[in-house]
């Protein structure tokens, strides 16, 4: 395949939409968090992302409300505003046996540290991982567009992630972001293995 270094917003806009097609699991109690973390610890690699309630008031900031962790077929949405960052979730983030793939993870972890201290291990930052493939765009949407010719919708980004009930579109948006990170990683690993790509000059 030919890999473009960057992609125009207009090109991206006209691409077909992609979304996660697996099962979405809402995690709203510490017990559910424990079961979800146990399940995820059996996966060799997962995609991760987080969502925070947007603040429209100067000087007002919220803590991370949602942590999304996805395998190829299951995405768990940990509602941290309800459960807190519990020990099983921390153990998942700290285990060296599960590779965590995400984008702008330093920011995510910095925000998560406001909930509880932890030391993330086995982490892959996609913004660094795409460099050997010539990709210069750093947003998830653009990287996905370059590699798959599909676009990830961002319409739910600024919604209230601390709402009593997360809507179906919110859940799908959140799951898609975490799963997309994992999908990008799989694609890059495959290209690395086959060498079947050229970087557009």
N, C-alpha and C positions, 0 to 999 in steps of 0.2 A: 504494500500500500504506500501511497505518497502522503507524507505527513506535512501539513502546512505549519509554518512557524506561528502564525496568528490567524484570526478569523474576524471578519467585519461583523458589526452588530446587525447590519441589514441581512447578511447571509444567514446568521443565526436565527433571526426572526422568522425566516421562511422555512426553517427546517421542521420536520414532523416532531410532535411532542413525545417524550418518553416518560414513563413512570413505573415505579416498582410494581411488579405483578405478583409478588409472593404474599405471605401472610403477615399482617401487622398485629402486634401484640401490645396493648396498652398496659404499662406496669405502674400501678397506683398505690401499692402497699409494700411495706418492707418484706413481707412474705413472698409476694409476687416477684420482687427484685431479687430475692435469694434464688428462687426457682429459675428465673431468666438468666442470672449470672452463671448458675450451674450448667445450664444448657449451652451458653455461649463459650464457656471455658473448654468445651469439647471441640470447638471449631479451630482449625489451624490459623485462619485469617478472617478478620471482620472489618467492615467499613464503619467509621464512626463520625458523628457530627453532633452539634448541639444547637439549641435555640434559646434565646433570651427574650423576654418581653421587651418590646421597644419602648424607649422613654421619649416622650415628646416634651418633657420639661427639663430645662437647663439644670444641671447639678443633681438630677434624679437618675439613679441607675439601679437596675434590678439584677438579682443573681440568676444564674443559669436555671431555666425552668425545665428544660428537656434535654436528655442525652439519648441519642439514637445510636443503636448498635445493630448492624445488619450482617446476616450471612447471605448466601445467594437466594435463599428461599424464605427466610424469616427475619423480620425486623422488629426489634423490641424498642418501645418508646418509654424510657424511664422518666416519669414525671417527678423530677427532683424537688419541685416546689411542694409536692405532697409527701415524698418519702425522705428527702434529704439525700446526701451522698453516703449511702450505707456501706458497711464493711464489705459485703459481697461485691458491690460495684467497684469499690476501691481495689479489691483483690483481683478483679478482672482487668482493671487498668494497669495493675502492677505486674501481672504474671508475664514471664518471658516466653511462655508456651503458646500464647495467642498473639499473632501479629495484628496490630491495630493500624489501619490505613485511613488517612484523612487529609483535609486541606486546611491550612492555617491552624494547625494543631497547637502551636505555641499560644495563640490567642485563646483557643478553647480551654486549654489546660490552665492558663492563667486565671480565667474566669471560674473554672471549676474549683480551683484552689481557694476561692472565697467561701466555698461550702465546707471543704475539709482538706487537710494536707494529704498528699499522696505522691508517689514517685513513678511516673509512667515508664513502662518498659516495652521493648519490641514494637517501636513506633515507626511508621513510614510516612513521611511528609511528601505528599504528591507534588507540591510546588518544586521540591528538589528532585524528585524522582523522574519528572518529565524532561528535565534539562538534556540528558544524553540523547533524547529523541528530537531535539531541536525545537520543542514547543516553548514559545516565549510568553504566551498568554497565561495568566496565573489564576483566573477564576474557574470555578468548577464547571460553570455553564459553558465557557469557551473551550476548556480542555475536552469536555465531553463532546461538544460539537465537532471539534477537529478530529477526534478519534472515531466517532460513531455516526456523524452526520445527523444527529438528533438533538433536540433542545430540551432542557429541564426548565419547567415553568417556575417562575419566582413570585407568582401572585400572592402567595400566603406568607411571604417572608416577614412582613411588618404587622402580622396579626397578633392578638393577645395569647401568648403561650402559657399564661397562668389562668386562662378562662376555666370556670368550673368543669366544662366539658369541651374537649377538643373536637372540632368538626371533622367529618370525613376528609374534606379537602386539606385541612391542616395535617392530619395524620399521614395522608398520602404524600404530601409535600415533604414532610420531615423524613419519612421512610425513604423516599426517592433520593434525597441528598446523601444519606449514609450508604445506601446500596450503590449509588453512582460511583462513589469513591472506590468501593470494592471492585466494581465492574471495570473501572479505568485501570486499576492495579492488575487484574486478570489479563486485560488486553495488552498492557505493556510487558508483562511477563511472557506472554505468548510471542510478541514481536521480538523480544530479547532472545528467546529460545530459537525462533526460526530465522531471525535476521531478515525477515521478509518485509522490509520497509526501506524507503528512501526519503530523505528530508528535502522538501522543496527548497530550491535555491532562490 
